Every structure is written in structure tokens, then in C-alpha cells.
Amino acid sequence: MEITREEILEILTVLKLYSWYDLTDYSEKSIQRRLDKVLTDFRLSPQQAIQKIMRDKEFPKQLVKAITV
């Protein structure tokens, strides 16, 4: 399942609010491809990823590392 534009924006907003990571300058298509892959690899829905960003202090770093590799 492909992640929607709204879900991407929500993830990036929450990531920016709960960590110092700001990926909003990434191209939309690039971040969509990377988030699709990362969410599949982590076996998370967009909503589950958002919850994990808010609750797990280490997850934002893991997420960004997986997206930017």
C-alpha cells in the first residue's frame, strides 16, 4: 500500500515536533518511496509510525537513519 501525501506530511510534522530531524526539504516523491520502504521494513502503518515517534525516543533516529541511507 502506498503512503498518501497527507500521511507523509503528518509523519514529517510529528518527526519534527518530537525530534530535531527536519526532512521537509526532501522531494515529495523521494520521501514517499523511502517511507514506503521503511514502513514495510519495520512492518508499521503510518499511524503506528507516528505513535512510535511520539513514544519511543530512539525511533526517530532509527527512522531517519533508514530513510537517509
PyRosetta script that sets phi, psi and omega in degrees:
from pyrosetta import init, pose_from_sequence

init()
pose = pose_from_sequence("MEITREEILEILTVLKLYSWYDLTDYSEKSIQRRLDKVLTDFRLSPQQAIQKIMRDKEFPKQLVKAITV")
pose.set_psi(1, 133.0)
pose.set_omega(1, -178.7)
pose.set_phi(2, -85.2)
pose.set_psi(2, 136.1)
pose.set_omega(2, 179.7)
pose.set_phi(3, -70.5)
pose.set_psi(3, 141.3)
pose.set_omega(3, -178.3)
pose.set_phi(4, -85.8)
pose.set_psi(4, 162.9)
pose.set_omega(4, 178.0)
pose.set_phi(5, -59.0)
pose.set_psi(5, -42.5)
pose.set_omega(5, 179.7)
pose.set_phi(6, -62.4)
pose.set_psi(6, -41.5)
pose.set_omega(6, 178.9)
pose.set_phi(7, -65.7)
pose.set_psi(7, -39.7)
pose.set_omega(7, 177.5)
pose.set_phi(8, -60.2)
pose.set_psi(8, -49.7)
pose.set_omega(8, -179.3)
pose.set_phi(9, -61.1)
pose.set_psi(9, -39.0)
pose.set_omega(9, 179.1)
pose.set_phi(10, -65.4)
pose.set_psi(10, -44.7)
pose.set_omega(10, 178.6)
pose.set_phi(11, -61.4)
pose.set_psi(11, -47.1)
pose.set_omega(11, -178.3)
pose.set_phi(12, -64.9)
pose.set_psi(12, -36.6)
pose.set_omega(12, 178.7)
pose.set_phi(13, -66.6)
pose.set_psi(13, -46.7)
pose.set_omega(13, 179.9)
pose.set_phi(14, -65.4)
pose.set_psi(14, -40.8)
pose.set_omega(14, 178.4)
pose.set_phi(15, -59.1)
pose.set_psi(15, -43.6)
pose.set_omega(15, 179.5)
pose.set_phi(16, -67.1)
pose.set_psi(16, -36.7)
pose.set_omega(16, -179.6)
pose.set_phi(17, -72.1)
pose.set_psi(17, -35.7)
pose.set_omega(17, -173.8)
pose.set_phi(18, -101.0)
pose.set_psi(18, 1.8)
pose.set_omega(18, 176.6)
pose.set_phi(19, -153.2)
pose.set_psi(19, -179.5)
pose.set_omega(19, 178.3)
pose.set_phi(20, -93.2)
pose.set_psi(20, 4.0)
pose.set_omega(20, -178.2)
pose.set_phi(21, -78.8)
pose.set_psi(21, 130.1)
pose.set_omega(21, 178.5)
pose.set_phi(22, -128.4)
pose.set_psi(22, 104.0)
pose.set_omega(22, -179.0)
pose.set_phi(23, -105.0)
pose.set_psi(23, 17.9)
pose.set_omega(23, -175.3)
pose.set_phi(24, -69.8)
pose.set_psi(24, -14.0)
pose.set_omega(24, 178.0)
pose.set_phi(25, -85.8)
pose.set_psi(25, -7.8)
pose.set_omega(25, 177.1)
pose.set_phi(26, -65.4)
pose.set_psi(26, 148.8)
pose.set_omega(26, 176.3)
pose.set_phi(27, -65.7)
pose.set_psi(27, 145.7)
pose.set_omega(27, -175.5)
pose.set_phi(28, -59.2)
pose.set_psi(28, -44.2)
pose.set_omega(28, -179.0)
pose.set_phi(29, -65.9)
pose.set_psi(29, -40.2)
pose.set_omega(29, -180.0)
pose.set_phi(30, -64.6)
pose.set_psi(30, -48.5)
pose.set_omega(30, -178.8)
pose.set_phi(31, -66.5)
pose.set_psi(31, -33.3)
pose.set_omega(31, 177.4)
pose.set_phi(32, -63.2)
pose.set_psi(32, -47.9)
pose.set_omega(32, 179.2)
pose.set_phi(33, -60.7)
pose.set_psi(33, -45.8)
pose.set_omega(33, -176.8)
pose.set_phi(34, -67.5)
pose.set_psi(34, -42.9)
pose.set_omega(34, 178.6)
pose.set_phi(35, -66.4)
pose.set_psi(35, -39.2)
pose.set_omega(35, 176.2)
pose.set_phi(36, -55.8)
pose.set_psi(36, -48.1)
pose.set_omega(36, -178.4)
pose.set_phi(37, -65.9)
pose.set_psi(37, -47.0)
pose.set_omega(37, -177.7)
pose.set_phi(38, -63.0)
pose.set_psi(38, -44.1)
pose.set_omega(38, 179.4)
pose.set_phi(39, -64.4)
pose.set_psi(39, -37.1)
pose.set_omega(39, 176.1)
pose.set_phi(40, -65.4)
pose.set_psi(40, -46.2)
pose.set_omega(40, -179.9)
pose.set_phi(41, -61.2)
pose.set_psi(41, -41.1)
pose.set_omega(41, 180.0)
pose.set_phi(42, -83.9)
pose.set_psi(42, -6.2)
pose.set_omega(42, -178.1)
pose.set_phi(43, 56.3)
pose.set_psi(43, 50.5)
pose.set_omega(43, -179.3)
pose.set_phi(44, -125.2)
pose.set_psi(44, 144.9)
pose.set_omega(44, 169.1)
pose.set_phi(45, -81.5)
pose.set_psi(45, 164.6)
pose.set_omega(45, 175.5)
pose.set_phi(46, -55.7)
pose.set_psi(46, -41.5)
pose.set_omega(46, 179.9)
pose.set_phi(47, -66.1)
pose.set_psi(47, -38.0)
pose.set_omega(47, 177.2)
pose.set_phi(48, -65.7)
pose.set_psi(48, -38.5)
pose.set_omega(48, 178.2)
pose.set_phi(49, -64.0)
pose.set_psi(49, -42.1)
pose.set_omega(49, 178.5)
pose.set_phi(50, -61.0)
pose.set_psi(50, -45.9)
pose.set_omega(50, 178.7)
pose.set_phi(51, -61.6)
pose.set_psi(51, -40.0)
pose.set_omega(51, -179.0)
pose.set_phi(52, -68.8)
pose.set_psi(52, -36.9)
pose.set_omega(52, 175.9)
pose.set_phi(53, -59.3)
pose.set_psi(53, -42.1)
pose.set_omega(53, -176.7)
pose.set_phi(54, -74.5)
pose.set_psi(54, -27.2)
pose.set_omega(54, -172.4)
pose.set_phi(55, -105.2)
pose.set_psi(55, -27.1)
pose.set_omega(55, -174.5)
pose.set_phi(56, -111.3)
pose.set_psi(56, 109.7)
pose.set_omega(56, -175.3)
pose.set_phi(57, -61.7)
pose.set_psi(57, -26.4)
pose.set_omega(57, -178.8)
pose.set_phi(58, -85.9)
pose.set_psi(58, -21.6)
pose.set_omega(58, -174.3)
pose.set_phi(59, -63.4)
pose.set_psi(59, -41.6)
pose.set_omega(59, 178.5)
pose.set_phi(60, -55.1)
pose.set_psi(60, -41.8)
pose.set_omega(60, 178.8)
pose.set_phi(61, -64.6)
pose.set_psi(61, -42.9)
pose.set_omega(61, 178.8)
pose.set_phi(62, -63.3)
pose.set_psi(62, -41.6)
pose.set_omega(62, -179.2)
pose.set_phi(63, -63.5)
pose.set_psi(63, -48.8)
pose.set_omega(63, -179.0)
pose.set_phi(64, -64.2)
pose.set_psi(64, -40.6)
pose.set_omega(64, 178.2)
pose.set_phi(65, -60.1)
pose.set_psi(65, -42.4)
pose.set_omega(65, -179.9)
pose.set_phi(66, -68.8)
pose.set_psi(66, -34.9)
pose.set_omega(66, -178.8)
pose.set_phi(67, -74.3)
pose.set_psi(67, -38.9)
pose.set_omega(67, -171.1)
pose.set_phi(68, -93.6)
pose.set_psi(68, -1.5)
pose.set_omega(68, -179.7)
pose.set_phi(69, -71.0)
pose.dump_pdb("model.pdb")
